[in-house]
Amino acid sequence: MPEPSSHKSRGAVAGTGMGGTMDLAAGEAATLERVPGGPAGVGPGSRPRSLWSDAWRDLRRNPVFLLSALVILFLVFISIWPSAVTSGSPLDCDLAKAQDGSSPGHPFGFDGQGCDVYTRTVYGARTSVTVGVCATLGVALLGSVLGGLAGFFGGAWDAVLSRITDVFFAIPVVLGGLVLLSVVTSNTVWPVVGFMVLLGWPQISRIARGSVITARQNDYVQAARALGASPARLLLRHIAPNAVAPVIVVATIALGTYISLEATLSYLGVGLKPPSVSWGIDISAASPYIRNAPHALLWPSGALALTVLAFIMLGDAVRDALDPKLR
């Protein structure tokens, strides 16, 4: 009988999906293995993408994220090196120029005390970014630890923490700031940061608690527990990495809220106080002159609104990228 051709001998056998098989030439078998046009991360030899890699890929393609990130990077830059964009001092004032409009070298004009509005607006970014970042880090750390432990261990610890968070939720933030910060005489940002951490951790704690309760019920956690993993390893290695995404989203959005809260408290006179430089202080000082010198109120208010909007847009973009239900 005739021998089969050489290309037949190099063929492959593939299942038909109904229990049978069919002969495939070598080229056809290789084509099936390559899966042309298939999604990235699918096929032999490829590593599956994680939630974080998928989120980063989506963020890089999101114009809202890119725009807000550029604004935030610029704010961070002028917060660290304000002298790179202005050569003046925010405390150099000349009463002879009070309420004057823009002039060469002073594009934003002067406020009621004769201070350069442009210089004070640039230096005010340092205060806002410092307060927002430090308060967010403190709130996220404290709330995540307390909420994560409550969600993991449950029982009496969970019940006690839940009642404590209910008490803190009942305290109005602005009223609490008026009461607590009115007795503080320090001109630094740390009393304001401490107040925000004190009243802000319950929200993150609730988010972290619910996320940990959901994550600890997954099969991989139960399998690790059955294999003898310690509670610390379960919480840090298996639960925390899969429960931290909601905390990051809420903290990112809350950062803009903390910046706005600092400006509000400074406007009311219980946050930062002169000679500190803050957008809230400048807005408060310019309010009586809004008719004669609206520019002194417009620029710090616009900078505050732009900063808060940038962080909120960043938080929305991160939320969309980390939520699998929105894909």
Rosetta silent file (secondary structure, phi, psi, omega in degrees, C-alpha in Angstrom):
SEQUENCE: MPEPSSHKSRGAVAGTGMGGTMDLAAGEAATLERVPGGPAGVGPGSRPRSLWSDAWRDLRRNPVFLLSALVILFLVFISIWPSAVTSGSPLDCDLAKAQDGSSPGHPFGFDGQGCDVYTRTVYGARTSVTVGVCATLGVALLGSVLGGLAGFFGGAWDAVLSRITDVFFAIPVVLGGLVLLSVVTSNTVWPVVGFMVLLGWPQISRIARGSVITARQNDYVQAARALGASPARLLLRHIAPNAVAPVIVVATIALGTYISLEATLSYLGVGLKPPSVSWGIDISAASPYIRNAPHALLWPSGALALTVLAFIMLGDAVRDALDPKLR
SCORE:     score description
SCORE:     0.000 S_00000001
   1 L     0.000  148.668 -178.257    0.000    0.000    0.000 S_00000001
   2 L   -66.980  141.088  178.312    1.255    3.541   -0.656 S_00000001
   3 L   -73.616  145.701  176.458    2.981    5.262    2.196 S_00000001
   4 L   -65.573  149.963 -178.964    1.289    8.417    3.560 S_00000001
   5 L   -64.175  159.741 -176.366    2.824   11.665    2.448 S_00000001
   6 H   -64.280  -36.705 -178.505    5.371   13.386    4.672 S_00000001
   7 H   -70.838  -25.419  174.751    3.098   16.308    5.485 S_00000001
   8 H   -69.016  -35.676 -177.678    0.432   13.901    6.644 S_00000001
   9 H   -69.858  -21.023  178.662    2.880   12.289    9.046 S_00000001
  10 L   -95.488   16.304 -178.779    3.515   15.638   10.670 S_00000001
  11 L   -75.267  179.602 -179.812   -0.182   16.259   11.290 S_00000001
  12 E  -132.899  162.586  179.323   -1.951   16.620   14.591 S_00000001
  13 E  -114.765  128.378 -179.499   -5.123   15.220   16.102 S_00000001
  14 E  -125.887  149.111  177.470   -7.706   17.583   17.554 S_00000001
  15 E   -74.030  146.611  179.699  -10.991   16.939   19.302 S_00000001
  16 L   -88.558   -9.088 -177.464  -14.188   17.756   17.448 S_00000001
  17 L    92.223   -7.451  179.753  -16.069   18.761   20.591 S_00000001
  18 L  -125.637   25.836  177.133  -18.451   15.754   20.280 S_00000001
  19 L    94.127  -11.506 -179.603  -16.149   12.963   21.449 S_00000001
  20 L  -100.373 -178.234  178.435  -14.482   12.399   18.063 S_00000001
  21 E  -133.698  162.917  175.264  -11.182   13.493   16.578 S_00000001
  22 E  -143.388  147.841 -179.895  -10.002   14.875   13.293 S_00000001
  23 E   -80.041  135.101  177.838   -6.603   15.018   11.612 S_00000001
  24 E  -122.846  141.148  172.744   -5.011   18.437   11.275 S_00000001
  25 L   -67.719  161.758 -177.241   -1.987   19.379    9.265 S_00000001
  26 H   -60.290  -40.301  179.863    0.950   20.787   11.191 S_00000001
  27 H   -63.849  -39.820  179.682    0.265   24.321    9.955 S_00000001
  28 H   -67.795  -38.311  178.871   -3.372   24.159   11.017 S_00000001
  29 H   -64.678  -41.399  178.774   -2.433   22.856   14.454 S_00000001
  30 H   -65.314  -34.368  178.500    0.069   25.669   14.939 S_00000001
  31 H   -64.084  -41.320  178.804   -2.570   28.168   13.865 S_00000001
  32 H   -66.376  -35.277 -179.922   -4.951   26.924   16.530 S_00000001
  33 H   -67.842  -35.368 -177.713   -2.214   27.103   19.151 S_00000001
  34 H   -73.821  -28.363 -177.116   -1.389   30.716   18.305 S_00000001
  35 L    49.356   68.296 -177.329   -5.018   31.844   18.459 S_00000001
  36 L   -63.280  141.118  178.390   -4.507   34.839   16.145 S_00000001
  37 L    79.996   -1.615 -179.984   -6.451   37.926   17.077 S_00000001
  38 L   -72.515  166.421 -178.887   -7.101   36.609   20.556 S_00000001
  39 L   -68.717  153.588  178.996   -6.895   38.871   23.576 S_00000001
  40 L   -63.528  145.632  179.908   -3.557   39.608   25.152 S_00000001
  41 L    84.840    7.833 -179.602   -2.598   37.279   27.954 S_00000001
  42 L  -119.338  134.407  178.137   -4.412   34.303   26.354 S_00000001
  43 L   120.704  167.934 -177.751   -2.664   31.309   24.870 S_00000001
  44 L   -62.619  139.437  175.208    0.266   29.031   25.630 S_00000001
  45 L    80.629   -3.284 -179.481    3.241   30.676   27.295 S_00000001
  46 L   -99.939  145.237  179.769    1.438   33.905   28.190 S_00000001
  47 L   -90.561  133.743  178.772    0.955   35.120   31.750 S_00000001
  48 L   -66.871  142.113 -179.857   -2.594   36.058   32.783 S_00000001
  49 L   -77.499  146.176  177.082   -3.049   39.734   33.590 S_00000001
  50 L   -90.893  174.606  176.906   -3.925   40.768   37.116 S_00000001
  51 H   -61.087  -37.766 -176.716   -6.505   43.321   38.206 S_00000001
  52 H   -71.229  -39.408  178.353   -3.750   45.901   38.686 S_00000001
  53 H   -68.439  -38.375  175.663   -2.234   45.414   35.231 S_00000001
  54 H   -63.141  -41.774 -179.489   -5.687   45.648   33.638 S_00000001
  55 H   -64.589  -42.076  179.556   -6.406   48.790   35.664 S_00000001
  56 H   -65.829  -37.404  177.340   -3.127   50.418   34.634 S_00000001
  57 H   -64.017  -41.601  179.252   -3.791   49.618   30.983 S_00000001
  58 H   -68.184  -37.958 -179.127   -7.247   51.214   31.209 S_00000001
  59 H   -65.527  -38.814 -179.815   -5.917   54.267   33.044 S_00000001
  60 H   -64.893  -22.473 -179.678   -3.292   54.929   30.393 S_00000001
  61 L   -97.401   -0.757 -175.536   -6.058   55.044   27.779 S_00000001
  62 L   -95.638  113.506 -179.474   -8.370   57.259   29.834 S_00000001
  63 H   -64.121  -29.920  178.219   -8.061   60.965   28.895 S_00000001
  64 H   -64.082  -43.090  178.062   -9.717   61.999   32.169 S_00000001
  65 H   -64.607  -44.603 -177.985   -6.987   60.236   34.137 S_00000001
  66 H   -63.375  -42.924 -179.526   -4.207   61.688   32.008 S_00000001
  67 H   -65.552  -47.661 -179.617   -5.548   65.249   32.288 S_00000001
  68 H   -65.423  -37.163  178.866   -6.104   65.068   36.048 S_00000001
  69 H   -64.759  -39.011  177.832   -2.709   63.404   36.570 S_00000001
  70 H   -63.970  -42.910  178.540   -0.966   66.211   34.677 S_00000001
  71 H   -62.502  -43.237 -178.430   -2.703   68.853   36.804 S_00000001
  72 H   -67.377  -40.942  177.592   -1.793   67.005   40.012 S_00000001
  73 H   -61.798  -39.356  177.336    1.830   66.543   38.940 S_00000001
  74 H   -64.582  -40.715  178.661    2.065   70.281   38.242 S_00000001
  75 H   -64.550  -41.155  177.704    0.613   71.045   41.687 S_00000001
  76 H   -63.946  -39.968 -179.319    3.103   68.700   43.333 S_00000001
  77 H   -62.147  -49.440 -178.294    5.927   70.322   41.382 S_00000001
  78 H   -73.114  -20.039  174.961    5.096   73.881   42.438 S_00000001
  79 H   -71.200  -38.071 -179.334    4.489   72.661   45.993 S_00000001
  80 H   -80.606  -41.991 -177.723    8.031   71.294   46.213 S_00000001
  81 L  -126.692   70.997  178.669    9.748   74.017   44.160 S_00000001
  82 H   -64.466  -26.536 -179.792    7.579   77.166   44.203 S_00000001
  83 H   -67.901  -12.682  178.601   10.638   79.245   43.383 S_00000001
  84 H   -73.409  -21.247 -177.740   10.699   77.599   39.943 S_00000001
  85 L  -119.448   -6.792  176.502    7.582   79.552   38.886 S_00000001
  86 L  -151.009  142.053 -178.148    7.812   82.658   41.061 S_00000001
  87 L  -103.098   -5.023 -177.501   10.713   84.659   42.436 S_00000001
  88 L   -89.584  177.868  176.510    8.794   86.641   45.049 S_00000001
  89 L  -112.136  138.332 -179.077    7.897   85.936   48.658 S_00000001
  90 L   -68.226  -12.854 -178.122    4.268   85.514   49.742 S_00000001
  91 L  -100.370   -0.766  176.589    4.987   87.670   52.816 S_00000001
  92 L   -84.576  110.666 -176.026    6.355   90.672   50.905 S_00000001
  93 E  -127.962  150.392  179.515    3.518   93.206   50.861 S_00000001
  94 L  -135.822  108.676 -177.175    3.278   96.899   49.949 S_00000001
  95 H   -60.785  -23.259  178.259    0.201   98.778   51.143 S_00000001
  96 H   -65.817  -21.365 -179.669    0.727  101.367   48.412 S_00000001
  97 H  -103.731   12.211 -176.531   -0.243   98.669   45.871 S_00000001
  98 L   -56.822  130.330  176.452   -3.274   97.367   47.796 S_00000001
  99 L    66.982   12.256  176.838   -6.089   96.162   45.497 S_00000001
 100 L   -70.441  152.473  178.365   -4.153   97.099   42.357 S_00000001
 101 L   -79.649 -167.682 -177.296   -4.809   95.080   39.217 S_00000001
 102 L   -67.181  149.469  178.940   -2.368   93.100   37.150 S_00000001
 103 E  -150.997  166.722  179.719    0.918   94.658   36.123 S_00000001
 104 L   -55.582  126.831 -177.201    4.192   93.468   34.564 S_00000001
 105 L    86.244   -8.807  179.269    5.643   90.811   36.853 S_00000001
 106 E  -136.875   74.052 -171.247    2.395   90.592   38.845 S_00000001
 107 L   -66.398  -24.242 -178.171   -0.159   88.937   36.531 S_00000001
 108 L   -97.878   -0.041 -179.749   -2.785   88.337   39.240 S_00000001
 109 L    81.027 -160.604 -175.921   -2.589   91.790   40.807 S_00000001
 110 E  -127.227  153.172 -179.445   -2.451   92.580   44.544 S_00000001
 111 L   -92.014 -168.447 -176.043   -4.755   91.836   47.466 S_00000001
 112 L   -66.877  -18.490  177.956   -6.058   94.156   50.171 S_00000001
 113 L  -100.843    4.889 -179.284   -2.723   94.119   52.011 S_00000001
 114 L    80.620   17.390  178.299   -0.657   94.778   48.895 S_00000001
 115 E   -87.702  146.898 -179.611    0.610   91.191   48.631 S_00000001
 116 E   -70.517  118.157 -176.629    1.207   89.632   45.220 S_00000001
 117 H   -66.901  -37.286  179.933   -1.768   87.356   44.536 S_00000001
 118 H   -62.052  -46.519 -179.031    0.170   85.214   42.052 S_00000001
 119 H   -64.514  -42.261  179.914    2.945   84.444   44.545 S_00000001
 120 H   -68.968  -33.586  177.068    0.502   83.657   47.335 S_00000001
 121 H   -66.265  -40.423  178.784   -1.538   81.429   45.027 S_00000001
 122 H   -65.495  -47.243 -178.869    1.576   79.446   44.072 S_00000001
 123 H   -70.517  -24.656  177.212    2.723   79.038   47.674 S_00000001
 124 H   -66.724  -23.708  177.765   -0.803   78.152   48.773 S_00000001
 125 H   -63.166  -33.583 -179.893   -0.589   74.963   46.722 S_00000001
 126 H   -61.304  -44.868 -179.934    2.053   73.626   49.117 S_00000001
 127 H   -63.058  -46.899 -176.960   -0.300   73.853   52.073 S_00000001
 128 H   -64.302  -45.156 -179.511   -3.219   72.259   50.252 S_00000001
 129 H   -66.586  -40.689  179.442   -1.205   69.371   48.810 S_00000001
 130 H   -62.529  -47.876  179.455    0.541   68.715   52.136 S_00000001
 131 H   -63.398  -45.935 -177.671   -2.703   68.657   54.090 S_00000001
 132 H   -63.156  -46.444 -177.681   -4.510   66.548   51.504 S_00000001
 133 H   -68.479  -47.267 -177.798   -1.768   63.927   51.099 S_00000001
 134 H   -65.377  -42.348  178.732   -0.912   63.607   54.800 S_00000001
 135 H   -64.729  -40.370  179.895   -4.556   63.456   55.884 S_00000001
 136 H   -65.853  -43.341  178.285   -5.363   60.863   53.234 S_00000001
 137 H   -62.873  -43.834  179.185   -2.410   58.666   54.182 S_00000001
 138 H   -64.647  -43.979  179.403   -3.290   58.860   57.874 S_00000001
 139 H   -64.716  -44.521 -178.657   -6.974   58.164   57.292 S_00000001
 140 H   -64.579  -41.294 -179.066   -6.276   55.286   54.892 S_00000001
 141 H   -67.812  -51.082 -178.185   -3.743   53.655   57.212 S_00000001
 142 H   -65.604  -46.524 -178.961   -5.760   53.953   60.420 S_00000001
 143 H   -65.883  -37.876 -179.735   -9.094   53.095   58.829 S_00000001
 144 H   -66.899  -41.870 -179.338   -7.708   50.143   56.858 S_00000001
 145 H   -65.377  -50.135 -177.747   -6.034   48.588   59.905 S_00000001
 146 H   -67.335  -45.631  179.670   -9.029   48.945   62.203 S_00000001
 147 H   -67.145  -38.808  178.754  -11.609   48.008   59.582 S_00000001
 148 H   -64.248  -42.360  177.883   -9.545   45.116   58.245 S_00000001
 149 H   -65.894  -39.684  178.789   -9.083   43.601   61.703 S_00000001
 150 H   -64.609  -42.875  179.707  -12.779   44.019   62.484 S_00000001
 151 H   -70.085  -30.456 -177.335  -13.823   42.360   59.218 S_00000001
 152 H   -79.356  -46.046 -175.676  -11.329   39.503   59.589 S_00000001
 153 H   -89.196  -32.212  179.522  -11.875   38.567   63.238 S_00000001
 154 L    64.074 -153.861  175.667  -15.493   39.685   63.656 S_00000001
 155 H    66.150 -141.453 -175.744  -17.164   39.019   66.982 S_00000001
 156 H   -65.359  -36.988  179.519  -16.841   41.483   69.837 S_00000001
 157 H   -60.470  -43.345  179.879  -14.069   43.473   68.088 S_00000001
 158 H   -65.992  -42.192 -178.514  -16.330   44.067   65.101 S_00000001
 159 H   -64.857  -43.719 -179.055  -19.296   45.042   67.283 S_00000001
 160 H   -65.661  -45.191 -179.161  -17.294   47.527   69.359 S_00000001
 161 H   -64.484  -36.696  179.209  -15.665   49.143   66.331 S_00000001
 162 H   -63.382  -40.187  178.885  -19.018   49.452   64.568 S_00000001
 163 H   -69.506  -36.076  178.064  -20.499   51.330   67.507 S_00000001
 164 H   -65.309  -43.129  178.628  -17.463   53.625   67.713 S_00000001
 165 H   -63.884  -34.547  176.599  -17.722   54.483   64.024 S_00000001
 166 H   -61.352  -39.075  179.363  -21.416   55.272   64.502 S_00000001
 167 H   -64.353  -44.247 -178.914  -20.459   57.820   67.171 S_00000001
 168 H   -68.678  -34.130  177.279  -17.909   59.500   64.884 S_00000001
 169 H   -64.712  -24.958 -178.415  -20.351   59.557   61.976 S_00000001
 170 L   -80.151   -7.741 -178.446  -22.752   61.549   64.169 S_00000001
 171 L   -90.314  119.116  175.426  -20.226   64.387   64.619 S_00000001
 172 L   -63.274  132.462 -172.403  -20.607   67.194   62.025 S_00000001
 173 H   -64.688  -50.569 -177.045  -17.194   67.730   60.462 S_00000001
 174 H   -65.532  -42.240  178.493  -17.233   71.530   60.267 S_00000001
 175 H   -64.011  -39.999  177.021  -18.745   71.902   63.735 S_00000001
 176 H   -63.117  -38.571  176.876  -16.188   69.475   65.119 S_00000001
 177 H   -64.999  -40.505  178.164  -13.416   71.507   63.506 S_00000001
 178 H   -61.746  -37.051 -177.717  -14.752   74.741   65.015 S_00000001
 179 H   -78.627  -47.731 -172.895  -14.775   73.172   68.478 S_00000001
 180 H   -76.144  -40.226 -175.102  -11.532   71.204   68.398 S_00000001
 181 H   -86.260  -10.931 -179.542   -9.308   73.588   66.423 S_00000001
 182 L   -68.819  -20.053 -179.251  -10.473   76.777   68.139 S_00000001
 183 L   -97.530    0.311 -178.487   -8.215   75.988   71.122 S_00000001
 184 L   -91.916  132.234 -179.547   -5.146   75.252   68.957 S_00000001
 185 L  -105.893   -5.049 -178.230   -2.589   78.029   68.652 S_00000001
 186 L   -71.348  143.977  178.171   -0.130   76.296   66.315 S_00000001
 187 L   -99.525    8.734  179.542    0.269   77.726   62.810 S_00000001
 188 L   -87.632  172.323 -178.356    1.440   74.447   61.286 S_00000001
 189 L   -82.391  -12.502 -170.214   -0.629   72.042   59.210 S_00000001
 190 H   -69.074  -37.421  173.652   -0.372   69.157   61.685 S_00000001
 191 H   -60.578  -37.201  178.407   -3.297   70.064   63.986 S_00000001
 192 H   -67.560  -42.748  178.186   -5.521   70.286   60.886 S_00000001
 193 H   -62.317  -44.749  179.248   -4.181   66.961   59.581 S_00000001
 194 H   -60.998  -39.435  177.670   -4.726   65.324   62.973 S_00000001
 195 H   -63.645  -42.184 -179.955   -8.312   66.583   63.111 S_00000001
 196 H   -65.879  -38.682  177.394   -9.051   65.192   59.644 S_00000001
 197 H   -65.700  -40.261 -178.148   -7.576   61.806   60.549 S_00000001
 198 H   -62.041  -40.187 -177.214   -9.576   61.752   63.784 S_00000001
 199 H   -99.805   -7.114 -176.063  -12.903   62.328   62.027 S_00000001
 200 H  -100.211  -18.763 -175.426  -12.111   60.728   58.650 S_00000001
 201 H   -66.306  -29.725 -177.865  -11.028   57.188   59.515 S_00000001
 202 H   -59.088  -35.426 -179.676  -14.555   55.752   60.145 S_00000001
 203 H   -64.736  -47.409  177.770  -15.493   56.020   56.453 S_00000001
 204 H   -64.757  -35.391  179.381  -12.388   54.126   55.305 S_00000001
 205 H   -61.720  -42.656  177.871  -12.883   51.677   58.153 S_00000001
 206 H   -62.984  -43.169  179.833  -16.373   50.788   56.925 S_00000001
 207 H   -63.566  -46.338 -179.067  -15.103   50.305   53.374 S_00000001
 208 H   -64.523  -39.974  179.864  -12.159   48.159   54.499 S_00000001
 209 H   -60.812  -49.192 -179.800  -14.346   46.062   56.793 S_00000001
 210 H   -64.405  -37.362 -179.932  -16.843   45.221   54.050 S_00000001
 211 H   -67.790  -39.403  178.826  -14.098   44.491   51.540 S_00000001
 212 H   -68.699  -40.308  178.216  -12.288   42.126   53.925 S_00000001
 213 H   -60.598  -39.777  178.365  -15.519   40.298   54.800 S_00000001
 214 H   -68.375  -41.868 -176.012  -16.150   39.737   51.094 S_00000001
 215 H   -70.826  -33.895 -175.913  -12.578   38.628   50.368 S_00000001
 216 L   -71.925  -12.500  177.926  -12.292   36.180   53.259 S_00000001
 217 L   -89.498   -3.389 -179.291  -15.197   34.145   51.858 S_00000001
 218 L   -71.402  157.821 -174.896  -13.402   33.408   48.586 S_00000001
 219 H   -64.959  -36.754 -176.938  -12.272   29.879   47.791 S_00000001
 220 H   -67.781  -29.376  176.169   -8.563   30.664   47.720 S_00000001
 221 H   -71.057  -42.512  177.949   -8.748   31.992   51.292 S_00000001
 222 H   -64.252  -37.249  178.105  -10.565   28.880   52.459 S_00000001
 223 H   -66.288  -42.018  178.167   -7.996   26.698   50.703 S_00000001
 224 H   -65.076  -37.143  177.608   -5.126   28.558   52.368 S_00000001
 225 H   -65.194  -41.846  179.323   -6.836   28.226   55.734 S_00000001
 226 H   -65.098  -28.583  179.126   -7.282   24.479   55.195 S_00000001
 227 L   -82.331    0.395  174.472   -3.574   24.164   54.365 S_00000001
 228 L    96.195   17.349  179.029   -2.713   25.644   57.757 S_00000001
 229 L   -65.955  139.761 -179.986   -1.943   29.282   56.913 S_00000001
 230 L   -72.121  159.543  177.882   -1.736   31.504   59.981 S_00000001
 231 H   -57.426  -38.456  179.485   -4.214   34.380   60.468 S_00000001
 232 H   -64.195  -41.546  179.261   -1.463   36.926   59.798 S_00000001
 233 H   -68.116  -39.268  177.869   -0.541   35.237   56.506 S_00000001
 234 H   -60.635  -44.071 -175.123   -4.182   34.958   55.484 S_00000001
 235 H   -73.278  -43.311 -174.090   -4.789   38.644   56.149 S_00000001
 236 H   -84.545  -34.092 -173.297   -1.578   40.074   54.716 S_00000001
 237 H   -95.102  -35.596 -172.027   -0.885   37.685   51.842 S_00000001
 238 H  -109.403  -35.039 -173.931   -4.285   36.561   50.587 S_00000001
 239 H   -93.728  -50.217 -175.070   -6.970   39.017   51.777 S_00000001
 240 H   -56.948  -47.535 -179.801   -5.353   42.467   51.912 S_00000001
 241 H   -61.511  -25.674 -179.079   -4.083   42.566   48.285 S_00000001
 242 H   -97.762   -1.502 -179.974   -7.560   41.651   47.056 S_00000001
 243 H  -115.983   -1.598 -172.952   -9.443   43.974   49.413 S_00000001
 244 L   -84.501  -17.658 -175.297   -7.397   47.158   49.068 S_00000001
 245 H   -59.345  -47.781  178.214   -8.862   48.385   45.752 S_00000001
 246 H   -61.364  -33.561  178.883  -12.045   49.962   47.245 S_00000001
 247 H   -65.451  -42.353  179.334   -9.939   51.681   49.902 S_00000001
 248 H   -62.650  -41.604 -179.027   -7.674   53.222   47.255 S_00000001
 249 H   -63.912  -49.346 -178.453  -10.665   54.513   45.292 S_00000001
 250 H   -64.530  -40.799 -179.472  -12.367   56.111   48.304 S_00000001
 251 H   -65.363  -38.089  179.962   -9.094   57.586   49.596 S_00000001
 252 H   -64.864  -42.985  177.709   -8.272   59.132   46.219 S_00000001
 253 H   -67.948  -38.436 -177.991  -11.645   60.852   46.007 S_00000001
 254 H   -67.798  -22.665 -179.156  -11.466   61.903   49.670 S_00000001
 255 H   -59.144  -43.808  176.253   -8.121   63.639   49.088 S_00000001
 256 H   -63.805  -34.537  178.396   -9.864   66.445   47.219 S_00000001
 257 H   -66.189  -38.556  179.387  -12.429   66.658   50.002 S_00000001
 258 H   -67.448  -36.511  175.801   -9.723   67.137   52.623 S_00000001
 259 H   -62.783  -43.888  178.026   -8.172   69.960   50.608 S_00000001
 260 H   -65.520  -36.940  179.303  -11.554   71.659   50.446 S_00000001
 261 H   -66.565  -39.868  177.207  -12.107   71.079   54.174 S_00000001
 262 H   -61.152  -43.417  178.683   -8.770   72.702   55.040 S_00000001
 263 H   -63.992  -37.603  179.297   -9.701   75.764   52.992 S_00000001
 264 H   -65.492  -45.526  179.953  -13.103   75.921   54.700 S_00000001
 265 H   -66.246  -38.357  177.287  -11.622   75.735   58.192 S_00000001
 266 H   -67.358  -36.095  177.484   -8.986   78.330   57.320 S_00000001
 267 H   -63.157  -37.497 -179.571  -11.688   80.590   55.890 S_00000001
 268 H   -80.256   -7.115  175.321  -13.584   80.325   59.180 S_00000001
 269 L    91.036    8.715 -179.264  -10.429   81.199   61.104 S_00000001
 270 L  -114.046   -4.630  177.641   -9.880   77.896   62.951 S_00000001
 271 L   -89.793 -122.106  173.798   -7.616   76.142   60.469 S_00000001
 272 L   -73.355  148.264 -177.572   -4.325   77.685   59.411 S_00000001
 273 L  -127.038  152.188  176.386   -3.777   81.215   60.587 S_00000001
 274 L   -56.363  144.348   12.014   -1.602   84.079   59.315 S_00000001
 275 L   -88.076   15.101  175.657    1.290   84.319   58.611 S_00000001
 276 L   -62.202  151.677 -179.480    0.716   80.858   57.108 S_00000001
 277 L  -105.184  121.678 -178.503   -0.134   80.886   53.412 S_00000001
 278 L  -150.543  146.199  176.432   -3.344   79.112   52.465 S_00000001
 279 H   -62.075  -35.663  177.916   -5.974   79.499   49.802 S_00000001
 280 H   -64.471  -40.216  177.755   -8.622   79.548   52.515 S_00000001
 281 H   -64.379  -43.251 -179.191   -6.884   82.423   54.298 S_00000001
 282 H   -66.433  -38.977  178.335   -6.581   84.396   51.056 S_00000001
 283 H   -64.785  -40.893  178.526  -10.237   83.806   50.163 S_00000001
 284 H   -64.864  -41.587 -178.612  -11.287   84.981   53.618 S_00000001
 285 H   -70.653  -29.169 -177.402   -9.092   88.097   53.406 S_00000001
 286 H   -87.423  -12.573 -176.806  -10.340   88.974   49.901 S_00000001
 287 H   -59.718  -42.118  179.974  -14.058   88.566   50.637 S_00000001
 288 H   -66.632  -18.727 -176.658  -14.588   92.111   51.984 S_00000001
 289 H  -107.550   24.926 -173.547  -12.989   93.570   48.823 S_00000001
 290 L   -63.532  -28.989  179.956  -14.895   91.496   46.285 S_00000001
 291 L   -80.100  -39.478 -176.823  -16.375   94.582   44.601 S_00000001
 292 L   -86.370  -31.567 -177.866  -13.196   96.645   44.425 S_00000001
 293 L  -139.077   69.180 -178.319  -10.674   93.836   43.865 S_00000001
 294 L   -65.139  -22.758 -179.310  -12.445   90.698   42.599 S_00000001
 295 H   -63.984  -30.248 -179.841   -9.155   89.347   41.216 S_00000001
 296 H   -67.339  -24.396  177.229   -7.874   88.800   44.771 S_00000001
 297 H   -94.188  -32.016 -174.288  -10.754   86.389   45.352 S_00000001
 298 H   -66.549  -46.541 -171.704  -10.939   84.873   41.881 S_00000001
 299 H   -70.693  -48.335  176.326   -7.454   83.381   41.599 S_00000001
 300 H   -65.384  -33.543  177.061   -7.149   81.500   44.917 S_00000001
 301 H   -66.597  -42.283  178.147  -10.755   80.326   44.548 S_00000001
 302 H   -64.472  -39.895  178.023  -10.074   79.100   41.017 S_00000001
 303 H   -64.095  -40.724  178.191   -6.898   77.315   42.120 S_00000001
 304 H   -64.072  -46.581 -179.554   -8.795   75.597   44.933 S_00000001
 305 H   -63.081  -41.975  179.680  -11.641   74.528   42.650 S_00000001
 306 H   -64.127  -41.382 -179.776   -9.234   73.228   39.986 S_00000001
 307 H   -64.558  -48.529  179.569   -7.253   71.222   42.550 S_00000001
 308 H   -62.032  -42.132  179.429  -10.314   69.613   44.123 S_00000001
 309 H   -62.857  -39.436 -179.558  -11.761   68.847   40.681 S_00000001
 310 H   -63.177  -43.041 -179.196   -8.500   67.216   39.555 S_00000001
 311 H   -70.679  -35.625  177.543   -8.409   64.857   42.528 S_00000001
 312 H   -67.519  -41.856  176.131  -12.092   63.968   42.169 S_00000001
 313 H   -62.878  -39.052  176.856  -11.613   63.223   38.464 S_00000001
 314 H   -63.020  -43.572  178.219   -8.578   61.103   39.322 S_00000001
 315 H   -63.102  -39.718  177.238  -10.606   59.172   41.875 S_00000001
 316 H   -63.810  -41.125  178.945  -13.413   58.569   39.387 S_00000001
 317 H   -65.542  -41.660  177.783  -10.940   57.270   36.803 S_00000001
 318 H   -64.727  -39.877  178.182   -9.314   54.947   39.351 S_00000001
 319 H   -61.487  -45.843  179.568  -12.736   53.691   40.432 S_00000001
 320 H   -62.871  -34.631 -177.719  -13.727   52.882   36.851 S_00000001
 321 H   -76.524  -32.032 -175.444  -10.432   51.054   36.269 S_00000001
 322 H   -93.938   -7.166 -179.898  -10.541   48.979   39.458 S_00000001
 323 L   -94.854  107.583 -179.030  -14.216   48.003   39.334 S_00000001
 324 H   -62.323  -24.148 -178.208  -14.591   44.807   37.257 S_00000001
 325 H   -69.955  -19.375 -179.134  -18.342   45.379   36.982 S_00000001
 326 H   -92.620    1.483 -178.605  -17.717   48.493   34.869 S_00000001
 327 L   -79.087    0.000    0.000  -15.602   46.682   32.260 S_00000001
